[in-house]
Amino acid sequence: MARQAAGSRAKKTSKKPAPKSTNEQEKEKPEETQTAKPSKHENTLTSLTNSILTLFNKSQHALTSHRKLVNNLHSLFLSSTEVREQIESEGGADKTIKLIGEKNFTEACYTVLDNLVTTKKGVVEADRVVRFFGAFCAFATEHDPHKESADQTPTNRFLLHSIKYLSRGFEAKNRFVRFRCCQLIAYVVNSLEEIDDDLFSDLKHKLLIRIHDKEKDVRQQAAIALMNFRPINEEDEEEDSEENVNDALIDLMIRDPSSEVRRTVLHKLCETPSATTLPAILTRLRDIDPLIRRMVYRDLYLATLAKPEPTLPPDPSQCFTLDQRYTILKGLKDREESVRKETANLANCWIKVGFKENIEAFLATMDLISLGFGEEDEDEKNKIENIEHVVKTWLTSHGLDRTVDPDDVDENDQPDEFGSDAWWSNINPERAFLLRVAAEHYKSFSDETKLDEVMPVVTALAFRMEHNFQALTELLQSVEGLSPSQIEDEETAEKVQLAAQKTFVLRELLTVAMLADYGDESGRRKMFSLLRDLVSDQLLPHSLIPGCLEVLSKLSTGERDFMRVIVELVQELRCNLDTDPNFTTSKNVDGDPEGGDNNDDDDDSEPDEGAGEASFRKGKDGKLQVTTFTLNPANADLDSRCLEIVKSLLERVSGSIKDNTSMFGIVHELIVPAVRCKDTPIRERGLVCLGLCSLLDKQIALDSFGVFVHQVQAAEIDLRIKVLKIVFDLLLQHGIDFLAEKGHGPERVIEFLLYSLDQDSKEVQATAVIGISKLMLSGIITSSEVLQMLVLVYFSPETCDNQKLRQCLSYFLPVYCYCSSVNQRRMQSMMLPALDVLGGVYDDQEDKSEMLSPSQIALQLVDWTDPSKVVVLPGCKVDWELHLDAAIDILKNLYRVTEKDERKMLCQMLPKLTLPDTLDNANKLRGLSLLISKLGDKRPLTDSLSRNVLKKFHTSLEKRFAEQLGDDPKKTSPTDKEGEEEDENLKEYTDFLDEFDEDQDENGSSEADDLNSDPDAANDDYSAKVVIKKKTPTKKSIKSVAKISMASLRNEEVTDSGNEEPAPRRSGRPRASRQPDPKVAAVNEDLASLIGSSTDEDESSEDELTEKEG
């Protein structure tokens, strides 16, 4: 609705009111009205008033009669506008026309509105009258007989008077009046075609205030009314305006706590989307309300198909950025089925309407190449999966054949037939992606017929792959060795882009090869030979190596054969290394280095039978010699390729390395030197390969664990994350006790895990939390200390911006507690200590919004330990006494705690505890009742709220368990004899009370003196009665404990900051009782030496690494 500047045409006079303002005229001349003679139109006006009220009365019965009633009411309105009265002035020169008919009609409507605005929401009759009034306003505007007139028409005057009258109810104290006034204003404003500037600004200002009303219904109706005040063009809205309507509505849609309000604003904004509102609309795709998420997709779908002209173009690339399209497609993985369905409908609409069912054209707009190489990026993986889901949804509903009318398709847009020779000759990333997804889709449904239609013959597929690789090789050779300035050339950049496309196509074809049927022996041999040549080719991109090895593992006869083939390939590649005598040394298996004389006789010595797998030779003395290799920097590219091949190999085997002795040469000649290498990329690949070897062989894991621990402390952030993942994988594979052979018990590993949680890097800390969560869920770690640390990290304000960590713990903590009563018992044991720590953190926190209050945290911990929520598995029992023990701990803590807020929090936890109707352990119930009854005498509660809560809890306890508590000797009157023998069953609780009395007697006098000296103590009743001595136990920080632990794991000597004595040095690993294989022993000894060598090599650069991390 556009406001008109001509709205200020109304004539203004100082002596007599304008004829357009009938109400003001009557107010300004009350004496004239009282003394005037009865009008000759009085009977007509009375009849019109009665008819108007009758129509409004009929409108509340049914909506079906509204059309007829609106016509009748409009007829009465037109009749009323014709009733006028002329009044002559005293001189007789001028005549004034009084619009008594319009005034009478308006006042009759006011009478109805006065009764209407006081009705609450939900009254059906009132809602019908509101809709009837809105329908009348719209009908009157549309059928205004004076619509073309330049002067103000009776319809406009009636609507403007109604707006002014209703706007007075915006500030009413009655919430129903504010709600109905905003609701009626929304109908009236929607019917107006023009409005003067002053009224426009005033009404907009009032509505902008109402959208912040405390009642959600008022905010909802105010937002609907405010939609009519949005600018038609975005340029019309002043950027510096304090009352920007679009910004106000967007803020309401995003931040309003009511889902109904957000849903209403969202729906209205989606009716006319713009470049300003679309990004804000897409933020609601992450709304917590599934109806709102579904509405976003539904409204975008309807906007794309709107008639007669869509408000959004059907081609998403014209209105959404690439990132926005990826965000929209995330709905295909929504937890709600209705949201996933609406997302699929929107995506199918894009393909069908926007791209004329040409799915290849749709894929061309999704930039597949940029996503194809983010193998380790979870976000890019999710994007690829979402695009795959779109294609699979389209294939399910439409298939690969286009059903669109050929006449509606341009001649240049006619695609090649799928799978034809022309299709294969012009294969591009979109076609390769479509082929792969279609093959996987039909394979998952075991649809052999359609799978045969899309899958090529194995031999033909091998030739297609070979052809693409040859084209890729030519492109790579043409750009190899070019300087950065030459690569920026347009022609060279085009070649680089084309090479990336060929690489993507080849990777997709490798995935298709995994789905092929290799019953044809000739096809299998051709594919095997091709892949072996590809892996050995130094121009093959690293990203294609895993795919090649994946297919080779399928074509091999077994795991041993697969490993043999790959090891031979690596050894053939390493035969081309640039030899340099400075990069090899020899030593005996016993560890003694050999002199130059022994090396001169190497040609005369006989090679060992395994010399082809590792560099083992026998000297003249008959001892086995092993050559220690150091990588030559000149061969960095080849070493990196070999490490990538070995990494892909180790990821695809599960057998022990001991069963495949050919791997020991690779470990000794390649992996171990790579770990020692100072080149970060090579050392990173070497550590990953060493970690994979450790997963396959426990002895290698035992010897190399210290290397990983050292890297966790000294390496850069990215490498530290990878190594930390390796450590957690080793613990999951071999258990927490496998380091006991080297003298490191589980407590050392736990200290290391605590250290990993205390990191400055968010990514490292999140990785540590994910790893520890897996260890605890699998039952490998059962430490309450670790669980307490996870709880502290979860609620700590320092992790409020670490969303990855918070998301992991928000899933782990409830799952861990609800899956077992044992886990709940573990959580209950550390509940109060954790609350104590978090309470201190909350008190020291300046910005309280970054952390939950201790009361909220306490309720969350109580919920996690609720025994009624635990999942009961066969053979497991529920520990129903868990919250009973928690209640006893809370009562004992009430005796110790002195702070009022903390005691109040503890009391509020009691009603939330879940106690069953029957409990077998009556002694605990009696002890709990005893602690409650004695609390009033020994440590009374000062605030009435806490006393009432405790009293209700005690009353409920006595009522529910009257039978168990009936024979409690401590429930007798206070006149019990002091010498009465204590009940042995309650000795634990009586001892606790006696100790409390002793502490109070011992510390009372000295502490009382301190209190008397404190001027504030005299004003605190509780402080005057209660005196306790606070004990502050000294504890080592997590960092210092972790430092000692990591030093012991690396066999280093470190002095603790709290203790000047050095930590004891751990003894070396004990020798095995049986005689090991000399080759295996040599490799294991070489791995063990990595701990010392890695530490020595990094000592010089440790400070440099620390500065770089900082």
N, C-alpha and C positions, 0 to 999 in steps of 0.2 A: 504494500500500500504506500503510495507516494503522498507526502504531505504537500499542500498547495499554498503558495505564498499569498494567494488571493483571499485567504481566510480572514484577513484584517479589513474586509470591506465594510464591516458593521459600522454604522454611523454612531458617533459618540456626541452626546449633548450634555450640558451641565444642569439644565432645569428639568427636563422631562426624560424619562427612560426610553430607550429604543423599543419599538414595537415588537422586536424579536425576543425580548426578555420579559415574558409575561409574568413569571414568578416574582421577579424583582419589582415590577410595576405594582403588584399587589402588596408587597411588603413595604414599599416606600410610601404608599398612600392608604394606610389602614382606615383613616377617618372617612375618606371618600367612599370606600367600600361599605363601611357600616351605614352611611347616610344615603347611599344610592338607592334608587327605587328598584323594585324587582324587575329583572330583565325579561323581555318578552320571549327570549329563547330558553327560559328556565325549564320549562317542561321538556323541550327537545334535549337539552343537556342532561337532564335527569334520566330520560329514556336511554340516551346513548351510554351514560355511565352504567346503568343496570345491564345493558346488553354487553358491554365490555367485560364487566365482572362475570357475567354468565359464561362468556366464551372462555375466559381464563379458568373458570371452575370446571368446565367440560374438558379442558385440555389435560387435566391431571388423571383422567381415567384410562386413556389408551393412546398410543402413538399413531395408530392407524387413522384416526380422525383428525390429525393435526393439519393435513393439507387443506381440508374443507374449512376448518376453524380459522386457519391463517387467512384464507380468502375472505371470510366473513369479517375478521378483525380489520383487514385492510380496507374493506368497504366502509366500515364504521369510521376508520381513520380519515378516509377521504371525505366522508360526510361531515366529520367534525371540523375539518379544515375550512369548510364552507360557512360555518357558523361564525359570524363576526359581528362586531358592534361598533358603530361610529359614535364618537363623543366630540361635541363641539366645544371649543374653548370659550372663555368668558367674553372675549371680544367678538367671537363668531367668525373670525377670519380664517382660522385653521381648524382642521378636523383630524382627529386621531382615531385610528382603527385598532380596536382591541380584538386580538385573536382568542376570543373566549372559547371557541370550539377546540382549538389545539391545546389550550391550557387545561380544559376539562378532560380531554383525552389523556394528557400527560399525568395529571393528578390521579386519574383512575388507575393508570399503570403504576404510579407511585404507591398507591394503596396496596396493590398486589405485591409489589416488590418489598414493601415494608414487612409484610407477613412472610415473604419467601426467604429473606436473607437470614432469618433467625432459625431456620430449620437446619438440622445437622446433616452431615453427609450420609448417604445411604437411604434416605427417605425417597422411595420410588416416585411418589406423587410429586414431590418437589422437583425431582430431576426432570420429570416430564414437563412441568411448567417452565423450567429453565430452557429446555430444548424448544418448547413452543415459542417462548419469547425470542430466542435466537433465530428461529425460523421466520418469525414475523419481521424481524429487523432486516434479514437478508432479502425477504420477499418484497418488503417495502422499498428497499434501495433498488432492487432490480426492476420493479414496476412503477417507479416514480414518474408520474405524468409530466413533471417539470424538470426532468433530468437534464435537458439541454439548456435550461435557463442559466444565465450568468449570475442571477441573484440566488440567495440562499433559499432552498426549498423547504416546505413543511417537514419533509422526511429528514433532511439534514438537521433541522432545528430540534426535532424530537430526539434524534440519536445523540446530538451534542448535549442536550439537557439531561438525557439518561446517563451519559458518561459522567457529567459533573456531579449528578446526584449520587451515583454509585461510588464514585471515587472518594466521597466523604467517609465511606465505611472502611477504607484501607487501614485507618489507624484505630479502629474499634478494638475494645478490650475482648469482646466476644469473638472467639476463634471462628465460630460458625458464620458470623457476619463478614469477617474478612475473607473467608473461603467463598461464600456465595457472591460477594461483590466482585472478587477477582474472576470468578467463573462467568458472571453475567457480562463483565467488561470484555472478556475474551470474545464472547459472541457479538457484542455490539461493535467493537473495534474492527472485527473481521468483516463487518457489513459496510463500514464507512469507505467511501471512495476518496474523500479529501477531508482535511482537518487543518485548522489554522495553526500557525507555528507555536504560539504560546501554549495552547492546549496540548499540542503534540509534545512539547518539551516537558510540560508539567506532568502529564500522564506517564511519559517514559521514565521520568525521575521517580515517581511514586512506585511504578512497577519494578524498577531496579532495586528499590528498597524491599519490596514484598518478596522478591526471590530469595531473600535471606531471612524470611520469617521462620520462627521456630517450629511452625506446623508444616509438615510435608505437603498436606493437601493445598495449603495456601501457596506454597512455593510452586507446586505443579501448575495450578491455574494461572498464576502470575507469569510463569514461563510461557504458557500457551498464548497469553495475551501479548507478551513482549515479542513474540515471533513476528507480529505485524509491524514492528518498529525497526526491523532489520533493513539496512540500506539495499536498494535495488542493485546498485553497482558498488563494488568494493571501494571505488574511488570516492564515493559519496561519504564514506565514514572517515571522519577526521582521525588521523593517527594519534594526535595529542589529546583527543577528547577523553575526559575522565569517565564519561558514561558511554563507553563503547559496548553496544548491544551484543555484537558477535562474541566479543571476549567474555562478557558476562554469562552468556548462554553456554559457551564452551567450558568455562570454569564450573558452571553448575552441572553440566553433563559429566565432568570428570570427577569432581570432588564432593558432590552432594551425597550424604550418607544414605539417602533413601533410593532404593533401586527403582521405585516407581517414577520418581522425579527424573532420574537419569534416563530411564527408558522413554519417557514422554519427550524430553528435549532431544534425545537421539533420533526418535522417529520424525520429529518436525524438521530437524536439520537435514535428515536424509532426503526429505521431499525436494529440497532445492540445494543440492551439494555445490560447493564452490572450492576454489583452491585454498581458501582460508579454513574452511570447516572440514575438508576431507582428512587431513592429517589428524585432527582431533577425533574425528569419527573412528578412525582406525585404532586409536588408543583403547577404544572400548572392546576390542577383540581380546583383551586381557582382563576384562571385567570379571569379578567374582560371581556375578549372577549369570547363569547359563542362558536365561531368556534374553539378556541384553546381547550376549555374544551371538546368539542365533538371530536376533533382530538385525544386527549389523549386516550379516550376509543376506538376510531376506530383503532388507531395504535396498541394498546395493543391487541385488538381482532385479527387484522391481524397477529401480531407477534405470537399469540398462534396457528393460523392455517396456518402458513407459510409452504411452500413446497420447497424442499423435507423434510426439517426438521425444526420444529418450533424453533424460536429464544427464545421463552419463554415456559417453561413447562406448559402444560394445567392444572396441579394441582397448584392452587395459593399458597398453603402452602409451596411449594418448592422454590418460588421466592419472595414472599411477606410476610412480618411479619403480625401478627394479626392486629396491629394498621393500617398498610397500607391497609389491606383488608377492614377494617371498613371505612377508608378514601375513598377508591374506591367506595364503596357502597353508599356513600353520594350522588353520582350522581343521584340516583333514586328519589331524592327530588329536583333536580335542577329546576330552574324556566323555563328553555327552554325545550320544548318537544323533540327536536332532541337529546339533551344531555341525557335525561332520557331514550330514546329509545336505544341509543348506550350502556348505562350502563346495561340495561336489556339484550341486546345481549351478552355482555361480561360475565355477570353472568350466563346466560343460556349456554354459551359455556363452562364455567368451569364445570357446572354440567353434561353436555352431553358428553364432551370429556374427561375431567379430572377425573370424578367420574362414568363414564359409566351409567349416568342417575340415579344414586343412590343418591337421595337428602338427605337421612339420613346420608350418609358419608360426604356430603358437610357440613351439620349442625354440625357434630361432630368436624370439624376443626374450628368452629366459637366460641368455648368456651362459650356456652350459660349460663352455671351455673354462671360464674363470672358476667354476665349481669343481671341475674334474680333477684338479690336482691338490685339493685340500684334504688329503687322506686322513690327516691327524686332527683336523679342525672339526669339532663336533657340530658347530653351527652350519658349516658347509655340508656336512654329511646330512644333517636334517633337511637342508634345502633340497638336496638331490633326492632324498626320500620323498619329500612332498611333491616334487615334480613327477617322480615315478608313480606316486599315488594318483595324480591327475590323469596320467596316461592310462593306467590300469582301469580307472573308473570309466574313462572314455571307451576303452576297448570292451569293457563289460556291457556297456549300453549301446554302442554303435559299431564296434569292430573296426577293421582297417579299411573297409570300403566306404567311399563317400556316397551319401544319398542325396546330396544337394543337386538341384536342377542344373544341368550343364549350361543352360542359357543365362543363369545368374552368375556364372563364373567367367572371369576374364580369360581371354585366350592365352595370355602370358602366365596365368596362374594354374594352368593344367599340369598337375604333377605326374611324374612317371609312375607306372604301375609298380606296386610294392614287390620287390624281389626280382624284377626283370633285369636284363643285362644293362639297359639304360640306367636303371636305378642303381645298380652296383658300380657302374662306371663313373657315376657322379655322386658317389656316397660322400656324405658330409657328417659332421658331428650329430646333427639332428636325426638323420636316418640311422646312424649307428646306434644312437641312444634308443630310438624307437624299436629297432630290431632286438636289442638286448632286453628291454623291458617287456616287449611282447613275448619273447621266448620264455622269460622267467614267469610271466603271468600264466601262460598256457601250461607251462611245466608244473606250476604249483597246483593247478586244477586237474592235472593228468589228462588234459585234452590233447590226445595224441594226434587227432586229425588236424586241428589248427596249428599244433606245434610243427607238424611236418610241412605245413604250408609256409611257415615263416623261416624254418631252419634250413640252411643250405647244406649240401652234401659236404662231408668232412674234407674230401680232397679239394673241392672247389673253394671251401673256406680257407684251407691252407694256402692255396694259390692267391686268393684275394689278400690275405694277410701279408704274404711275401711281396706282392705288388705294392701294397701300401708302405711296407717297410723300406723297399727300395726307393720309393718317392721321398720318404722321410730322410733316408740317408743322403740323398742328393741335396736336399734342402739344408741339412745340417752341415754338410761339407762346404756348401757355398757360403755359409755365414760363419764358419769356424775361423777363428783367429782374427776376426775383424775388430777394430777398435770401437769404443763406445760412440764416437762421433760418426763412424761409418754405419753403425747399427741404426742410428736415428734417421738415416736416409729413408725416404718413402718406399723405395723399391725393396731395400733390405728389411724394413719393418714389415712389409707385406709378406716377405718370405718367412720371417719369424712367426708371424701370425698363422701362415699356412702350415708351418711345421708343428705349431701347437695343435692345429686342427687334425693333422695326420696322427699325432701322438694320441689324441683323444679317441679317434676312430680305432686305432690299433688296440687301445686298452679295452674298448667296448667289445671288439671282436675277440679278444682273449677271454672275456667273460662269457661270450656266446660259445666259444670252444669248450668251456667247461660243461655246457649243457648238451653237447653233441653226443651222438651215439657212435662209439668206436668199434662197432662190430665188423666193419670193413678193415681188414688188416693193412691193406695198402694205404688207406687213408690215415690209419693210426701211425704207420711208419713215416709217412710224409709229414704229418704234424709233429711227431717226435723229433725228426731230423731238423725241421724248420726251427722249432723252439730251442733246440740245443745250439744251433747256429746263432740265433738271436741273442741268447744269453752270453755267448762268447764274443759277440761283436761289441767293440768298445764304444760304438756310436749309439747303442741302445740307451734311451733315457732311463734314469734310475727309477722313475715311477712305473715303468713297465716290467721291471724285474720280478716283483711279487706275482704279477699275473702270469708271467711265463712259467715260474716255478710251480704255481698252483696247477697249471695244466700238465706240466711234466710229472708232478706227483700222482696225478690221475692216470697218466699213461704208463708209469713205471709198474713193474710187477710186484713191488713191495717197498717197504720203507728202507730196508738195507740197500736195495738196488738204487733207489732214489738218491740216498745219501752218497753212494759210490759215484754216481754220474755227476752230481754237483761238485763233489770234492775234486774229481778229475778235471772238471772245467776250471775250477779255481786254480788248481795247480798249473794247468796249461797257461792261464793268464799270467800267473806269477813267474813263469819261465822267461817272460819278456822284461823282467825287472832290470833296471840299470844296476849292475853289480858294483859294489864299492866295498873293499875290504875293511873300511873303517866302521861299517855298520853290522858286522858279525863278530862274535867272540865265541870261543869254545870252552867248555868245562866238563868235568866228569859228572856222572850222576851223583857222586858223593859231594859235589860242590866245589872241587879243586880246579882252578883254571889251569889250562894247559899252556905250556910255553911255546915259543916259536919253533923249537926243534920238533915237537910233536906235530905241529901243524905242517911242517915240511914233509912229514911222512904220511900225509893224508892219502896221497895217491896210492901208496903201497898197502894201506889198510883195506881190509875187506868190508864192503858195506853190509849193514844189517839187512835182514830180509824185509824189514819195514822201512827202509831208508826212503822209499818213494813217498811215504806218508808223512814222515817227519825227519828232521836232520839228525839222525842217530848214527854214530859210527863207532867202531871198536878200534882202539889204539893198539900199540904193540904189547902193552901190558895186559890186554884182554878186557880192560874196563870199558864200559859203555860211556861214550861221550855224547853230549847234547849241545847243540849250537844255540846260543842265545842271540836272537835277532833283535835288531833295532831298525825301525822303518826309515827308509831313505826319503827325505822331503821331495826329491825329484820324482818319486813315484806316487805322490799323494793321490792323484786322480785314480790311478789303477788300484791302489790300496783301498780307497773309498769305495770303488765299484766292487771289489772282492768282499769287503765287509758287508756291503748291502746284499750281495748274493748269499753270504753265509747267514746273515740275519734272516732273510726270507726262508732259507733252508731250515734253520732252527725253529722258526715259527710253525713249521708244517710237519715236524716229527715229534714223536712222544716217547720213543725208546731211549734207554739209557745210553750215554756216550760210551760206557764200558763195553756195550755190545757192538759198537761201531768204532773200532780202533782207528779207522781212517780219519776220524775227526780230530785225533790228538795232534796230528801234524798241523792242522789248521789252527788249533788252539795255541800251539807253541810258536808257530812261525808268523801268525797273523794277529790273533786276538790279543795275546799278552803284550806284544810290542805296541799294538794300537792303544792299549790302556796306558802304557808308559809315555805315549807320544804327547808332546806339548801342543800339537795342533788340535784346537777344540773340536772341529767336526769329526776328525778321525778318532780322538779319544772318546767322544760321545758315542759313535758307532761301536767302538771297541767295548765300552762299558755295557751297552745294550746286548751285544753278542755274548759277553761274559755272563750277564744276567740270565740270558736264555740257556747257556750251558749249565749254569748253576741250578736252574729249574729241572734240568734233565739228570744232573749228577749231584748227589748230596755232598760228596767229598769236595768237589769244586766249589760248591756253595759255602762249605765250612772254611775253605782256605781263602776265599775271595770276599767274605762278608765284611772284613775290616776295610777293604778297599772302598766298598759302597758306603760304609759309615763315614769314612774320611771325606768322601766326595759330597755327602749330604751337608757336611759342615763347611767345606772349603770351596765347592764349585760355584759357578754362576747360577743364576736363578733358574734358567731353562734347563740346564743340565741337572740341577739339584732336584727338580720336579721329576725328571725321568728316573734318576737314581733312586729317589724315594719310592716311586712306584715299583722299582725292581725289588727293593727291600721288603715291601709289603707282599709282593708276589712270592718271595722266598719264604716268608713266614707263613703264608697261606699254604704253600706247597709242603714244606718240611716241618712245620710246627714251631712252637716257641722254644722247645727244649733241645733243638738240634745243635745249639751252640754250647751245650753242656760239656761236650768233649774238649772244648778249648777253655773250660773253666768259667764260662759266662752263663750264669743261671737265668731263669725267667725274670728275676728282679732287675737285671741289667738291661734286658730288652725293654722292659716296661719304662725304665728311666729314659732310655733312648726315645721311646714313643712320646713320653711327656715332653722331651726336648723338641721333638718335631712339631708339637703343637705350639710351642713358644717361638714363633718365627715372625719376622717383620713383614715378609712378603705374604700378600693375601693368597696368591696362587699356591705357594708352598704350604701354607696353613690349611687351605681347603683340601689339597691333596692328602695331607696327613690325616685330616678328619675322615675323609672317605676311606682311606686304608684302615684306620683304627676301627671304624664302624664295621667294615667287613670282617675284621678279626674278631670283634665282639659278637657279631651276629652268628658267626660260625662256631663260637664257643672256644676258640683258641685262646682268647684272653678273657679272664674272669675277674679281673682286678677291679675292686670298688674305687680305687684311687683314680684309675683311668676313666671310669664312668663319671666320677665326680668332676674331673677336669673337663670332660665333654660338656657336662651340664653348665659349668662355669663359663666355658667358651661360648656356649649357645646364648646365654643370657647377658653376656658381657657387652657393654656399650662399644667396646673397641671393635667388635665384629659386626656392628649394625650395617655397615656398607659392604660387607663381604657376603653377597647374595648366594654364591655357590656354596659356601660353608653353611649358611643358615638353612638353605634348602635341603642339604644333605641331612643335617641334624633334625630338622622338622619332620623328616620321614623316619630317620633311624630311631630316635628316642621313644616315640610311641610304639613302633613296631617291636623294638627290643623289649619293652616292658610288657606289652600285651601278649607276647608269644610264650611266656613262661612265668610261673610263679616264682621260680628261683631268681629270675632277672628282676622281678618286682621287689623281692626281698633285698636284693642288692641295691636297688634304687632307694628303698626305704631306709636302709642303713646309713646312707650318706645324705639324706634329705635335709635334716636339720643343720649339719655342718655346712652344706652348700648354701642354705638360706642365710646362715650367719655371715659367710663371706660376701654373698651378693648384697646383703643388707648394708654392710660397710661400704661397698662400692657405690651403692645407690645414694648413701648419705654424702659421699664425697663428690658425687656427680653434680656439676653445675647445670647442665642441660638435662633435665629429667625426661625429656621426650625421647631421648636416645635409648632408654632402658625401661623395661617394665618395673612396676613397683614391687616391693617384696611381697605384698599381699597377693598380687596377681601371680607371681612366681610360685608362691606357696600353694595356691589353688591348682596350678598346673601340675605341680609335683604330686599333690594328693590325687589328682585324676589319673596320672600315670601309674600310681601304685594301687589303683582301685581293683580289688580281686574279682569283682563282678564282670570286669571287661576283659579278663584274660581268656585267651583261646584255649579251650580244653581239648587236648589231644588224647587219643587212646593210650591208656596206661599212665596218664598224668593226673595229678590231683591238684585242686585249687587250695591255696593256703589262705583260708578264711581268717586266720588270726593275724594277718599282716597289718591291717589297720588298727587292730587292738594293740599291737606292739607300738604302732605309730602314736596312738593316743597316750600310751604310757610314757613314751619318750617326750612327747609334747608337755605332759604334766611335769615330768622331772625338769624339763627345761624352764618351765614357769617358775620353779623354785630358784633357779640359777640367775635368770635374766632380771634385770632391774629397769630397763628402759620401758616406758609406757607403751610406745608404738609397737615395739617388738612383742610385748606381752599381748597386746590387742590382736596382732596378727596371728599369734599362736592360738589364741582363743577362737578366732574365726575359722581356723582349720578344723576344729573339733566337729562342728555339725556336718562338715563335708565328708567325714570318714564313713566308710561303708562297713557296718557290722551286721552279720547275719542274725536271723531270729534265734538260732541255737548255737551255742559254743560249748565245746567239751571242756575247755580249760577254765574252770571256775576260779582258780587261784589268781589268774591274771585279771579277771573281772573284779575280784575282791581287792586286789592290789590297786587297780585303777580307781575304784571307789574310795579306797583309803586315802590315796593321794589327793583326790578332789576334796574330800571332807576336811583334811588337815590343811589344805592350802589357805583357807580363810583365816586360820589362826597363825600360821607360820609366815605366810607371804601373801597378804590380802591384795586383791585387785583394786585399783584406785578408781577406775572409770566404771560407770554404771552399765555401759553397753557390754563390756567384757564380763562383768559379773552376771548379767542376765543370760548371756550366751552360755557361760559355764553352768549356770543353774539349770537351764533348760536341758543341756546335754546330760547333766547328772540325773535329772528327773526322768528323762527318757531312758537312760541306762538302767535305773532302778526298776522302771516299769516293765521294760522288755525282758530283763533277766532277774526278775524277782525270785525265781526258784533257786538260781545259782547263788544269789546274794543273800538269801534268807538266813543261812547259818553262819554269816560272817561275824565273828566275835568282835571285830572292830566297829561294827555298826550299832553296838549297844550304846547306852547313854554315856556321857562323859565321866560318870562317877565310877568307872572301872577301877579296881584296885591296882596300884602301881606295881605291886609284886606279882601280878598275874603272869603266868608263863606265856611267852610269845608263841604264836602259831608258827610252826616250822615252815609251813607253806608260804607264809607272808614275811619270812625273815628278810628276803631281799628288799622289800619295800620299807620295813621297819628299820633296817640298817641304814637305808638311804636317808630316812627322816632323822635318825640319830646322828649321822654324820653331818647333816645340815645343821642340827642344833649345836653340835660341837663347834663347827666352823663359825656359827653366829656368835657363840659365847667367847671363843678365842679372839675373834677379830672385832668384836663389837665395841670394846672400850676405845681402842686406838682410832678406829674408823669414826666412832661417834665424836671424838674430839675434832677430827678433821671436818666433820659435818657441821659441828657447832661453830667452827670458824668460818664457814661458808655462809654468806648472807642469804643466798638463794635457797639454802636448805631449810631455813625456818619457814619459808612459804610453801614448801612441798611436803604435804602430809606423808607421802610415801617414803621420801628420803629420810624423814625423821624417824620412821618406824623400822626401816630395813637397811641393814648394812652388810655388804659382802665385800670380800676381797677378790679383786680381779686378778686372774693369773694369765700372763701372756707368755705362752710357750714359744721358745725360739725355734724357728724352722729354717731350713735351707731353702733358698729360692730354687725354682725349677731350673733356671739357667745353670746355677752352680752344680746341682745334682746331675743335670744332663751332661755337663762338661766332664765331670768325673767318669760318668758312664761311658761316654764316647771314647775318652782316653783309654779306659780299660779295654774297650772292644778293639782298639787299635794297638794294644800292648804298649801304650805310652805312659810316661810318668808325669802326672799333673798334680800341682799343689792346689788344694781347695782354699778358697778365700777365707773360709771360716775356720780352717784348721791348717796350721803351718806344716804339719807332717805330710810328706808326700804319700800319694796313694800307692798301695802295694802293687808291685809288678806281677802280672799274671804269668804263670809258667806256660811254656810252649805246648803245642798240641802233642799228646802222647803218641808214641809210635804204635802202629798196628801190630797185633800179635803174629799175624801171618805175613809171609814174604810177598810184597806186592809185585806186580808187573813192573820191570825197570822203566819202561817207557811211561807208564802211568805215574810211577813215583817221581820221575823227573819232571813231568808236567805239573804235578801237584806241588812239588817243591818250588817250581818256578812261580806258580800262582801264589804260594804262601809268601814268597819274597816280595810280591807286589805291595804288601802292606807297608813294609819298610821303605821300599824304593819309591812308592807313590808319595809317601809322606816326605821323604827327603827331597824329591824333585819339586814338590809344591811348597816347601818351606820358604824358599827364596821368593816365590811369587804370591805367597798367601796374603801379605799386606796389600799387594797390588790388586788382588782379586777382591779383597774386602773394600778397598776404596772404589773399585768399579761397581760393586753391588750397592754401595752407599750412594 
